[in-house]
Amino acid sequence: MALPPSDYTALLTELKEVRRAGLVRLRGRALPALEAAAETAVAPSARPPGAPIEVLLRCAVARLDAGTLRSAAEYTLGLAQGTRDWPASSRRARAASLYGVSIERFRKDQEVMVLGQVAEHIVRLAADAVAADTGTAAADGGGLGTHRTVEVRTAGRPVRLTVHVHPVDLLRDVDVVVSPSNVYFALPEAYKSSIAASLRRAAAVHGVTGEVLSDPLPQELRRWAERHGTSGRAVRPGTVAATGAGALTAQGVRRIYHAAIAVPRAGTNDYDVLPADVTRAASRALAVLAEEHDRHAPPLRSVCFPLLGSGRGGLPYQVSLGAVWAAVEAELARGARWDVHFVVRTPEAAAVVERVPAGIRPAHDRRPTG
């Protein structure tokens, strides 16, 4: 069932219903426009039972500008970690606080704008999926939130890569996720929009009113630094610190490998990321995976990379991919049998990863991802 662009008004009306009801109370509600959009844009492989609308919402919100707009949308719709069962009034109050306005002012102004932006992106995502069906879709059907597959040959044998086109906190049943970090292993605050912040948020344990009961990733990183004598000082770029995954274990994610690739510039809020350091970090992540493989039951088998350094690090998609792929390809050529995944937020970034079989060529695409 294709979704016509004219359904923007219907989508906006139904998004208001989602805001009122919350994600945990959607079952049995009539949401025909959202259901049509999910059917159009969410491939069958990305449809957990009863959750295609949630996947649709998460991927639409992931397209919003990082920062206040995206965070407000996450709280408004109950997509922020630990808020899916919050009452509508609590979610609205938290979203209003992000803009520093009263709840009533937010209801009349910013909330309308936020939901309108989400509706616009749902229309665009559905249109993209329809366009993909005309001949540019990936092997498993393309579309929003899909787990696309890419076939490559390495050392004379076929290797299948999986490309996830959705926010990192939607990953399921991938043993290890590689998370970009700075050389101090100082995690960003959980309300930020980066990959590291998203993983910290998703790994935390929350109470019924949203309070953080446990924030395991920074705690484990501090213990790692103490064990290795690096507390308070920078590590060499390319160093990898392995931690547990906290609440993400419920999604089948068992380990987080924090890859130190970002070197802060003194006196600024900026970072420098070198492709050579990305390659070194990816290679080290695979080495740690080999070391930890048999320490877990069942053994660790799968690993997922974002396009390291392509966010605030400023690396173009293709430069980041080339740096990561250099390490992955070398490992696979030596006979490693790891199940390799990539996670990206945009179709543009996915298209770069899907060109791996054609070889990695210099590119001028400098749009950042996650």
N, C-alpha and C positions, 0 to 999 in steps of 0.2 A: 504494500500500500504506500504509494508515494505521497509525500507531504507537500502541498502547494505552498509557495511563499506567502500567499494571502492569509495563511492560518496564524500569522503573528498575533492577532488579537485574541484568538482562541488559546494560543499558548500562554499569553500573558495572564489570561483569566485563570487558567489551570495552575500556573506557577503560584498565583496568590492562594489557591486552594492547598497546594503543597506546603506553602509557608504556614498556613493556619494549622494543617493537620500534622505536619512532621513526617519524616520518612517511615517511622514505625507504624503509622496509621493509614498508609496508602492502600493497603489491600482492600479490594472490593469497591473502591471509589471509581467513579466514571471520569476518566481522564483521556478522552479519545484523541485529542491533538498530540499530547505527549506520547501516548501509546503508538500513534502513527509515526511520529518522529523516531521513536526508538526502533520500531520495526524497520524503518527505512535506513537508519544510520548505524544501528548497533548490529554487527554481524552475529550470527548464531553462536559462534565460538566465544563471544564475549558476553553472553546472556546467562548469568547465574539465575537459578530459578527465582522468579518473583522480583528480580532486581534490574531489568533492562532500563527502566526509567531512571533509577539511581545512577547507573553507568552513564546514561545520556546527560543527566544534570552535571555530574562530576566533570565530564569531558567538555561540556559547554563552559562551565565555570573556569576550567583550566585555561581557556582561551582569553579570559579577561586579563586586563593589565594587572601585573603583579603589584601587590600592595593593598591599599585600603579597599579598592573596589572589589577585588577578588575575595579578600577576607570577609568583607561585609556580605557578599553573596553566600559564602560558605556558612556563616552564622545564620543568615536569614533563612536558608533552606535546610539547615540541620546537617550540612555536609562536613563541618569542622569536626575534628576528632572529639568524640565524647558528647556531641550535642544532638545526635539523632533522636533522642527521646526527651529533649528539653521541651517545655511548653513554649508555645509561640511567643508569649510575652517575654520570656527570658532571652530567647534568641534575638528578638527585636531590640531589647535593651542592650545586649552586647554589641550588636551591629551599630546601634546609634552611638555608643561610646567610642567606636572607631572614628567616627566623624566629629566627635565632640559636640553633638547637638542633643536637644531633648528628644525623648521618645516620640512625642507628638510631631515635632518638626521632621524627624526621620521618616515617620509613617507617611507624611504628606509629600515629602520631597525626595530624599535620597533612596528610600525603599522603592519607589516607583521607578526611578532611574536604574537601580540595580537589577530589578526583575526585568525591566525592558531590555537591558543589555544581555541578560541571559537568554531571553526569548529570541533576540536577534541572532545570537550565536547558534542556537538550536536550529533556526531556519537555515543558516549557512552550512551547518554540519550536514543537515539532511540533503541540501542541494549538492554538497561535495560528494556525498555517498551516491546520489543518483548519477552524477557525472562519472564517478568511478565505475559504476555498473556498465557504462557504455564502452568500456574497454581499457581503462587504466587501473582497474582494481587489482589488489594483490592476490596471490595464489589462493588464499582461503576465503576470498570474498570481499576483502577490502572493507572500507567504512570505518565508522567511529569505534574507537576502543578495541579494534581487532588485534588478534595475535597473528600478525602476518608472518609468513615464512619466506626465507631466502635461501636458495640452494647455491652453494659454492663448492669448488673443488680445491682441496689442499693436499699437497704431497700425493696427488693421484687418487685421492678418495673423496667421495661426496660428503659434505658437511652441511647440516641444516641449521640456520640461525633463526631465532624467533625475534620479531620486532613488535614491541608493545607500544601502541600509540595512545597513551593515557597517563594521568598523573602517577608518580611513583608509588603513592600509597594505595593504589588499586592492585598492585602486584599480588598474585596468588601462586602458591606452590612453586616458588623459586627459592632454592636453598640459600643462596648468598646474594646480597645486593651490595654493589660497590657504591660508596657515598663520597663525593668530593669534600675535602676538608682543607683548612689552612694548615700551615706547618706547625702550629701550636696545638692542633687538635681541639680548638675552641669552637664549640658548636654555636650556631646562630640561635637566637631566641626562637621559641616554638611558634610564635605568631608570624615569623617571616615567611617568604614564599619560595625559598630555595629548596633544592632536593634535600639537603642536609636537614633543614628545618622541618620539611614535610615528614621525613623519616623519624626525626626526634618526636614530633607530635603523634605520629601513628604508633610509635613504640611505647608511649607513655600509658600509664594506667589511670583512668579517670573514675571518679565517684559518680553517683547518680545525678548530682547537680553540676557536674562538669569540673569539679575541683581535681587537681592533679594529685593522685595518691602516690605515684611513683614515676620518676623521670630517669629511667635506667641508662640511657646512652651516655650522657655526660658523666654519670657516676662511674660507669665501667671504663670510660676513657681516662678519667682521673686515676683509677687503679692501674690501668695499663701504663700510664706515664710514671707512676711511682715504682712499678716493677722494673721498668727499663731505665730509671734514673733520668727522665727527661722533664720532670715537673717544672713548669715555669720557663722552659726554654724551647726553642724551635728544634724540630727534627730535620733531617735531610729531606729535601723534596723527593717524593717517590716512596717514602715510608708508608707502610700500611699497618693500621691497628685493628685487630679483630675483636668484635664484641658480640654479645647476644643481640637478639632482636626484640626483646620486651614483648609488648602486646601483639606485635606482628607475627608472633609464632602461631597465633590463631588463624592466620591467613596462609600458613605454610612457609613463611619466611623464617629461616632459622639463624642466620648470621648476617651481621653488617660489617663490611670491610671499609674502614674509613681511610681514604687515600689522600695523603698530604701532597697537594699539588699547588696550592695557592700561597704565594709569598707576599705578605702585606708590604705595601710601600710606606716607608716611615713618614709620619706626619699627615697621612691621608686615609681615606676609607677605601682605597683601591687596592687591587691585587695584581701581581704579575703571575702568569701561568705560561710555562714553556712546554711546547710539544714533547720535548725529550723527557721532561718530568712526568708527563701523562703516560708516555710509553713505559717508563720505569715503574710507575705506580701500577699500571695494568699488569705488567709482568710480575710484580711482587704479589699482587692480589691472587694471581693464578698459582704462584708458588705457595702462598699461605693456604689456598684451597687444597693443594696437593698434600700439605703437611697435616691439615685437619680432616682430610677425607675419611679416614677410618676411625676417627675419634667419635663419630656420631653414628647413631643407629636410626634409620638406615644411613649409609655413607652419604656424604655430600656429593652431589652430582652436577647441579646447575648453578650458573652464575649470571648475574644481570649487570650490565654496564650502562650508565647514562653516557651522554656525549660529554665526557669530563672536560671542564674548562670552557665550555661554550656558553656559560651564563655570565656572571660578573667577570670571569676570567677573560672574556672577549675573544676566544678562539672561534673562527668560523666553523660551522658544522663539519665541513669536509676535512679541515685540519685536525679537529678533535678526533673524528672517526679514523683518520689515517694513523694518528698516534696510538689510539687504542688497538686498532686492527693489527698494527705491526707486532704488538705483543701477543695478541690472540692467535694470529696466523702462525707465528713462530712456535707457539705451544702446540697447536694442532698439528703442525708439520712434524713435530717430534713424536706424534702418536697419541697425544692426550685425547681422551674421549669425553671431555666436558660438554655439557649441554649449555650452549652460549646464547644469551638473550641480550637485547638492547631495549632500553625504555626511553621514549621521547614524548614530547607533548604536542608536537605539531606535525601535520602532514608533510610540511617542507622538510623537516628533519628526518622523518621516516623515509622520504624519497631519497635522501642522501645515503642512508644506510642500505636501502634496497638496491643501490647501484654498486654495491660491493662486488658482485660477480663480474661487472664490466671493468673492474680496476678502479683504484682511488686516484682521481686526477685533481690537480689544483682547482679550487673553486673560488668564486667571488661572493658567495652567499655568506654574509656576516650577521645574519639575524640570530639572536641568542635563543637558546632553549633553556628550560628548567634550570 
